[in-house]
Amino acid sequence: MDEIYIGRQPIYDAKLNVIAYELLFRSGKLNNEANVIDGDSATTNVIINALTEIGMDQLVGPHKAFINLTHNHILQMADLPLPELKDRLVLEILEDIKAEKDIVAAVNKLSSDGFTIALDDFIYDESLQPLIDVSNIIKIDLMALSAEELKAHVLKLADGKRKLLAEKVETQEEYDRCKELGFDYYQGYFFSKPQIIKGQSLPANKLAILKLLAKLQNNESSTEELAQTITQDITMSMRVLRYINSAQFGFGKEVNSIQQAIMMLGRTTIRNLANLLTMSQIENKPHELLIIAMIRAKMAENIASLIKSDKEVAFTTGLFSIIDTLMNHDMEVLIEGLPLTENIRTALIRGEGELGKILSCVLAYESGDWKNANYDKLTINEIRECYLNALQWASSSEFLLKA
């Protein structure tokens, strides 16, 4: 088992009662600093470790958890929501996020889903008004503003529609000034430095995870089949049970059956959890291979959509087209261990059938083999658009693979 770490720092109300904790990326127990090189990867680690490894109950108890969201995470969470967490999480929009159209739409979607929205390290700019309008909490960094600028920010933002949080409060003088200005919440070294919480991460059964992904792509797979697949991997089993038995669900009786957990959570939530965990658990392979798998899957799905074929089956075919490289095994041997339909099998092994033709087109386009990068029902411009859309989608989804 690998050791994992999360930093947590308490957030206080005006009476200095703890009302929440901010969860922070930490790389080790002796390093109480973030040292973040990749923001997407850091946030993914915090989310996965909080939800499925250490657990929200152990980390924050009955309180809410503030979690930073990067640009990519905002878009992804809006598309892959976990609504049962809306009463546990406060989603912090990082200070470098601009109020672009897609971001504003995604944040509004998350807000309408019931999540609390906070703006982190906020410095007022008129262009950020769409994000201000949807926010519930604005965090103001005392180190970034002079005393006069701080007062001006409070006068501008304290309109009764949202709470103001003073962060990086480090002295009694700063705390007294913020109290006088009327801040609602407080956070900083003056009250408490981040505490590092340690947990254990179990190794994953790679084949079981791939089987689960295949099952989730097949809408005809039963709850019993999903449960059997999950129980083949003790890591996934523990994560699902830990997740459903956490406080946000409020079930009076502990759930100890995987099949019952699936029925209570629903396929969508199980699929979202699997998406967060699946490819990220395939270790010792270049990250680029995982991106290639995603591009192939999405491009195959796009082609299938244009020719009115089964999109989910095409997606699965593209996704699994690279598992021989990822798993260091012959494709035919790996396919035997996966619950894939016969048309997917023949496409992957022999390149036959409609799925085989779609996959051949995808692989040819990927390698620049323009002579064979064609599909008789589509124009080259349509195929190019399928690829470019897949490239963009994979880029925005990349953080899911960095856990």
Secondary structure in CASP SS format (residue, H / E / C, confidence):
PFRMAT SS
TARGET T0000
AUTHOR 0000-0000-0000
METHOD secondary structure of the structure
MODEL  1
M C 1.00
D E 1.00
E E 1.00
I E 1.00
Y E 1.00
I E 1.00
G E 1.00
R E 1.00
Q E 1.00
P E 1.00
I E 1.00
Y E 1.00
D E 1.00
A C 1.00
K C 1.00
L C 1.00
N C 1.00
V E 1.00
I E 1.00
A E 1.00
Y E 1.00
E E 1.00
L E 1.00
L E 1.00
F E 1.00
R C 1.00
S C 1.00
G E 1.00
K C 1.00
L C 1.00
N E 1.00
N C 1.00
E C 1.00
A C 1.00
N C 1.00
V C 1.00
I C 1.00
D C 1.00
G H 1.00
D H 1.00
S H 1.00
A H 1.00
T H 1.00
T H 1.00
N H 1.00
V H 1.00
I H 1.00
I H 1.00
N H 1.00
A H 1.00
L H 1.00
T H 1.00
E H 1.00
I C 1.00
G C 1.00
M H 1.00
D H 1.00
Q H 1.00
L H 1.00
V H 1.00
G C 1.00
P C 1.00
H C 1.00
K E 1.00
A E 1.00
F E 1.00
I E 1.00
N E 1.00
L E 1.00
T C 1.00
H H 1.00
N H 1.00
H H 1.00
I H 1.00
L H 1.00
Q H 1.00
M H 1.00
A H 1.00
D H 1.00
L C 1.00
P C 1.00
L C 1.00
P H 1.00
E H 1.00
L H 1.00
K C 1.00
D C 1.00
R C 1.00
L E 1.00
V E 1.00
L E 1.00
E E 1.00
I E 1.00
L C 1.00
E C 1.00
D C 1.00
I C 1.00
K C 1.00
A C 1.00
E C 1.00
K H 1.00
D H 1.00
I H 1.00
V H 1.00
A H 1.00
A H 1.00
V H 1.00
N H 1.00
K H 1.00
L H 1.00
S H 1.00
S H 1.00
D C 1.00
G C 1.00
F C 1.00
T E 1.00
I E 1.00
A E 1.00
L E 1.00
D C 1.00
D C 1.00
F C 1.00
I C 1.00
Y C 1.00
D C 1.00
E H 1.00
S H 1.00
L H 1.00
Q H 1.00
P H 1.00
L H 1.00
I H 1.00
D H 1.00
V H 1.00
S C 1.00
N C 1.00
I E 1.00
I E 1.00
K E 1.00
I E 1.00
D E 1.00
L H 1.00
M H 1.00
A H 1.00
L C 1.00
S C 1.00
A H 1.00
E H 1.00
E H 1.00
L H 1.00
K H 1.00
A H 1.00
H H 1.00
V H 1.00
L H 1.00
K H 1.00
L H 1.00
A C 1.00
D C 1.00
G C 1.00
K C 1.00
R C 1.00
K E 1.00
L E 1.00
L E 1.00
A E 1.00
E E 1.00
K C 1.00
V C 1.00
E C 1.00
T C 1.00
Q H 1.00
E H 1.00
E H 1.00
Y H 1.00
D H 1.00
R H 1.00
C H 1.00
K H 1.00
E H 1.00
L H 1.00
G C 1.00
F C 1.00
D C 1.00
Y E 1.00
Y E 1.00
Q E 1.00
G C 1.00
Y C 1.00
F C 1.00
F C 1.00
S C 1.00
K C 1.00
P C 1.00
Q E 1.00
I E 1.00
I E 1.00
K E 1.00
G E 1.00
Q E 1.00
S E 1.00
L C 1.00
P C 1.00
A C 1.00
N C 1.00
K H 1.00
L H 1.00
A H 1.00
I H 1.00
L H 1.00
K H 1.00
L H 1.00
L H 1.00
A H 1.00
K H 1.00
L H 1.00
Q H 1.00
N C 1.00
N C 1.00
E C 1.00
S C 1.00
S C 1.00
T H 1.00
E H 1.00
E H 1.00
L H 1.00
A H 1.00
Q H 1.00
T H 1.00
I H 1.00
T H 1.00
Q C 1.00
D C 1.00
I H 1.00
T H 1.00
M H 1.00
S H 1.00
M H 1.00
R H 1.00
V H 1.00
L H 1.00
R H 1.00
Y H 1.00
I H 1.00
N C 1.00
S C 1.00
A C 1.00
Q C 1.00
F C 1.00
G C 1.00
F C 1.00
G C 1.00
K C 1.00
E C 1.00
V C 1.00
N C 1.00
S C 1.00
I H 1.00
Q H 1.00
Q H 1.00
A H 1.00
I H 1.00
M H 1.00
M H 1.00
L H 1.00
G C 1.00
R H 1.00
T H 1.00
T H 1.00
I H 1.00
R H 1.00
N H 1.00
L H 1.00
A H 1.00
N H 1.00
L H 1.00
L H 1.00
T C 1.00
M H 1.00
S H 1.00
Q H 1.00
I C 1.00
E C 1.00
N C 1.00
K C 1.00
P C 1.00
H H 1.00
E H 1.00
L H 1.00
L H 1.00
I H 1.00
I H 1.00
A H 1.00
M H 1.00
I H 1.00
R H 1.00
A H 1.00
K H 1.00
M H 1.00
A H 1.00
E H 1.00
N H 1.00
I H 1.00
A H 1.00
S H 1.00
L H 1.00
I C 1.00
K C 1.00
S C 1.00
D C 1.00
K H 1.00
E H 1.00
V H 1.00
A H 1.00
F H 1.00
T H 1.00
T H 1.00
G H 1.00
L H 1.00
F H 1.00
S C 1.00
I C 1.00
I H 1.00
D H 1.00
T H 1.00
L H 1.00
M H 1.00
N C 1.00
H C 1.00
D C 1.00
M H 1.00
E H 1.00
V H 1.00
L H 1.00
I H 1.00
E H 1.00
G C 1.00
L C 1.00
P C 1.00
L C 1.00
T C 1.00
E H 1.00
N H 1.00
I H 1.00
R H 1.00
T H 1.00
A H 1.00
L H 1.00
I H 1.00
R H 1.00
G C 1.00
E C 1.00
G H 1.00
E H 1.00
L H 1.00
G H 1.00
K H 1.00
I H 1.00
L H 1.00
S H 1.00
C H 1.00
V H 1.00
L H 1.00
A H 1.00
Y H 1.00
E H 1.00
S H 1.00
G C 1.00
D C 1.00
W C 1.00
K C 1.00
N C 1.00
A C 1.00
N C 1.00
Y C 1.00
D C 1.00
K C 1.00
L C 1.00
T C 1.00
I H 1.00
N H 1.00
E H 1.00
I H 1.00
R H 1.00
E H 1.00
C H 1.00
Y H 1.00
L H 1.00
N H 1.00
A H 1.00
L H 1.00
Q H 1.00
W H 1.00
A H 1.00
S H 1.00
S H 1.00
S H 1.00
E H 1.00
F H 1.00
L H 1.00
L H 1.00
K C 1.00
A C 1.00
END
